Amino acid sequence: MVLTQAVLGGVTLLPLQFGGGLLGLAVLFLVLAIIAAIAGASGVAGMSMDIAKWLVIIFLVLAVVTFLF
């Protein structure tokens, strides 16, 4: 990923939107949930799956709102 930069009066300006943090975090929590389920920690696995689910839902809502407006 390449960030575009602009220099204005010696100040470097970066765009506000530069990554897919929500999806990356969702995948991280999904992997954590799978590892915890294999290890037998059902509480951690369930909580991690809930967090991953909500991150994906938030991502989808924001994506739809972004495409509509």
Secondary structure, DSSP 8 states (H G I E B T S, - for coil): -----EEETTEEE--S----HHHHHHHHHHHHHHHHHHHT-HHHHHHHHHHHHHHHHHHHHHHHHHHH-
